[in-house]
Amino acid sequence: MNIRDLEYLIALAEFKHFRKAADACNVSQPTLSGQIRKLEDELGAVLLERTSRKVLFTQAGLTLVEQAKAVLREVKILREMASNQGKDMSGPILIGVIPTLGPYISPIILPNLQSLFPELEIYIYELPTNELLEQLESGQLDCGILSLSKETEPFIEVPIFNEKMLLAVSSQHNWAKEKTLDLARLRDKEMLMLDNGHCLRTQTMDYCLSIGAKENRHFKANSLETLRNMVAANIGIALMPELATRNLSIPSLTYIPFADPEPFRSIGLVYRPGSPLRLRYERLAKEIQQIIAGCE
């Protein structure tokens, strides 16, 4: 048994499919399948129920997967400790970013971070909140940049900035000429929203419920760009994070700021408790905070 075997097992548990797991591990399907069988032989236990349609884990297999994740987390800590010998800001760093933030913050911060820390190899992975946190917990990611929420509380949270929410309306909408808008005016209005799986949907729902606005159940978007285009077509109105409204001039679309109290979401960097690379993540969050502040 070796570390690579455990990575194969975890990938198979994630994808429930031999070919997809093999692709994720950059090996052939026969290689991955053969190593899993060798692992079963070595342990003297059946880990999988193999059918023509899907992969099912036995109870022994599920138990081993959880233990394998714990082992890999410890291995990652050892590697981090080795790479942290006087080199806080060098080497690879794997950062997860949520889809409602990644396309808009990455072009702002990456050039600056690469200039500040030329020896830091930054890898960005755009993932929904639940997947990001799962991969962070399992050690597949080093840290994440996302909207802080109840789900992020088990991790170390480093607040970076509060991102205001604006109201996106069509230029044909009655409110298109408004300079600011009182949040209470959304009462009884139908709002276009993102689909399930986006933390921004949950936050939007919270604001809507607090003021008596309603969800437009005829349409759900899977991305902010789809939401933006539907608003531009005068299908409805939607809350939009401020970064997603910058440097995007669409004649048929207007963004209206809210009067106090302004709705916002808290953006922060999260990492695993006990990580030996704490100073690296804290420094990274501080620099991102300064970069964003300089753009306001």
Summary of the structure (lengths in Angstrom):
residues: 296
radius of gyration: 22.5
end to end distance: 52.6
largest distance: 71.7
contacts: 900
relative contact order: 0.14
helix: 46%
strand: 24%
